[in-house]
Amino acid sequence: MSRPVTVFLLIGLLIGILIIPSACSADSEQRISPIRQHIRAVLEIPAYEHIYREVIYLGKENSFLGFKTLDQRLLFAVDMRVQAGIRLDRGFELRPSGTRKIDVLIPPAEILLIDADEESIEQFFLLERGGSITHTEYYDEIELSKEAVREDAIRRNILHKAEENARALIRGILSGAGYRDIRFISVDPEEPEA
């Protein structure tokens, strides 16, 4: 097959793919299914992300008969990435409710990830008398700080911002598919299926 014919067939196929959903009944499952898959693909990525610069202090002291046998102090910083978004396996659903009308059942946003960037660790102060501070102790302190980072992110409305972004993405996809009346309904999260 020659190249111009192949290109012509590909263009025809693409046009056909775009026309077929509009030719189907207004709110059939055939029309909703590709839209649902597109939304799931887009929202697989977090809807909001924030990077924290967390400063962590570690200090340990031991003494025996009034003499210090251990004195360890460490001050370092690390970047912590916090991602929030919608877990679509927790109750997301599209329900057409008439011509160009659709209800979107959506679970609330949640924290999806809190991760430390090990390459960003910057040491400010280190004192090691009576023993060295191990990498495990670094990581233990980082793990302990994750809960404080989570609470701070929630206090700074990361969940609200993630939900707003997710709704805007969904609204854009549905508007592009021809829906004009889009209603969001919050649902209680369901446990993911095993």
C-alpha positions in Angstrom: 0.0 0.0 0.0 1.4 3.4 -0.9 2.1 6.0 1.8 -0.6 8.6 0.7 -3.2 5.9 0.8 -2.1 4.7 4.3 -2.1 8.3 5.6 -5.6 8.8 4.0 -6.9 5.6 5.7 -5.4 6.7 9.1 -7.1 10.1 8.8 -10.3 8.5 7.9 -10.1 6.1 10.8 -9.4 8.9 13.2 -12.4 10.9 11.9 -14.5 7.8 12.2 -13.5 7.3 15.8 -14.4 10.9 16.6 -17.8 10.7 14.8 -18.9 7.3 16.1 -19.5 8.4 19.8 -21.7 11.3 18.6 -23.7 9.0 16.3 -24.6 6.7 19.2 -27.6 7.4 21.4 -27.0 10.4 23.6 -26.1 8.7 26.8 -25.5 5.0 25.9 -22.9 2.9 27.7 -21.0 2.8 24.5 -20.6 6.6 24.7 -19.9 6.7 28.4 -17.3 3.9 28.5 -14.5 5.6 26.6 -15.1 8.8 28.5 -14.9 6.9 31.8 -11.6 5.3 30.6 -10.2 8.7 29.6 -11.0 10.2 33.0 -9.5 7.2 34.8 -6.3 7.6 32.7 -6.0 11.4 33.4 -6.6 11.0 37.1 -4.1 8.2 37.5 -1.7 11.1 38.2 -2.1 13.1 41.4 -4.4 16.1 41.2 -2.1 18.3 43.4 1.4 18.1 44.7 3.4 20.1 47.2 7.2 19.9 48.0 8.1 20.6 51.7 11.6 21.3 52.9 11.6 19.5 56.2 14.3 20.3 58.8 15.0 17.4 61.2 17.0 17.3 64.4 18.3 14.1 66.0 20.0 14.2 69.4 21.0 11.3 71.6 23.0 11.3 74.9 24.0 8.6 77.3 26.2 8.9 80.4 27.7 6.5 82.9 28.8 7.5 86.4 28.5 11.2 85.3 30.7 10.8 82.2 29.1 11.2 78.7 29.6 7.9 76.9 27.4 8.9 73.9 26.7 12.4 72.4 25.2 12.4 69.0 23.6 15.4 67.3 22.5 15.9 63.8 20.6 18.6 62.0 19.6 18.1 58.4 17.0 19.0 55.8 15.2 16.9 53.2 12.6 17.6 50.5 9.3 15.8 51.1 6.9 15.4 48.2 3.2 15.2 49.2 0.7 14.2 46.5 -3.1 14.3 46.8 -5.8 13.2 44.5 -8.9 11.1 43.9 -8.7 7.4 44.2 -11.2 6.3 41.5 -11.5 2.8 42.9 -13.3 4.3 45.9 -16.7 5.1 44.3 -16.2 7.0 41.1 -19.1 6.6 38.7 -20.6 8.4 35.7 -24.5 8.4 35.5 -26.1 10.0 32.5 -29.3 11.7 33.6 -30.7 12.9 30.2 -29.5 14.5 27.0 -26.3 16.4 27.6 -26.7 15.9 31.4 -24.6 13.7 33.6 -24.1 13.1 37.3 -20.5 12.4 38.5 -20.2 10.4 41.7 -16.8 11.2 43.1 -15.1 10.2 46.4 -13.2 12.9 48.4 -9.6 13.6 47.8 -7.0 11.9 49.9 -3.2 11.9 50.4 -1.8 9.5 47.9 1.9 9.7 48.7 4.4 11.2 51.1 7.9 10.6 49.9 11.4 11.8 50.9 13.9 12.7 48.1 17.1 11.1 49.5 19.2 13.0 47.1 18.0 16.3 48.6 19.4 15.6 52.1 21.5 18.5 53.2 23.4 18.2 56.5 23.9 21.3 58.6 25.4 20.0 61.8 26.9 16.7 62.9 28.4 15.7 66.2 29.3 12.0 66.8 31.0 11.2 70.1 30.8 7.6 71.2 29.4 6.2 67.9 28.3 7.1 64.5 24.8 8.0 63.3 23.7 5.4 60.8 21.7 5.8 57.6 18.9 3.8 59.3 18.7 6.5 62.0 18.4 9.2 59.2 15.5 7.2 57.6 13.8 6.5 60.9 13.7 10.3 61.6 12.4 11.0 58.1 9.6 8.4 58.6 8.7 10.0 61.9 8.4 13.4 60.3 6.0 12.2 57.6 3.0 12.3 59.8 3.7 16.0 60.7 4.1 16.8 57.0 0.8 15.0 56.3 -1.0 17.1 59.0 0.5 20.3 57.7 -0.5 19.6 54.1 -4.1 18.9 55.2 -4.1 22.1 57.3 -2.9 24.0 54.1 -5.9 22.6 52.2 -4.1 20.2 49.9 -7.2 17.9 49.8 -9.5 20.8 48.8 -7.0 21.9 46.0 -6.7 18.3 44.7 -10.5 17.9 44.6 -10.9 21.2 42.8 -8.3 20.2 40.2 -9.8 16.7 39.7 -13.3 18.2 39.2 -11.9 20.7 36.7 -10.3 17.9 34.7 -13.4 15.8 34.7 -15.6 18.8 33.8 -13.2 19.6 30.8 -13.4 16.0 29.6 -17.1 15.8 29.8 -17.6 19.2 28.3 -15.4 18.1 25.4 -17.7 15.1 25.0 -20.8 17.3 24.7 -22.2 17.3 28.2 -23.4 20.8 29.3 -25.1 20.0 32.6 -22.5 18.3 34.8 -23.4 17.7 38.5 -20.9 16.4 41.0 -22.1 14.3 43.9 -19.8 13.5 46.7 -19.8 9.8 47.9 -18.4 8.0 50.8 -15.2 6.2 49.8 -15.5 2.5 49.2 -12.8 0.0 49.9 -11.0 -1.0 46.7 -12.0 -4.4 45.3 -9.4 -7.1 46.0 
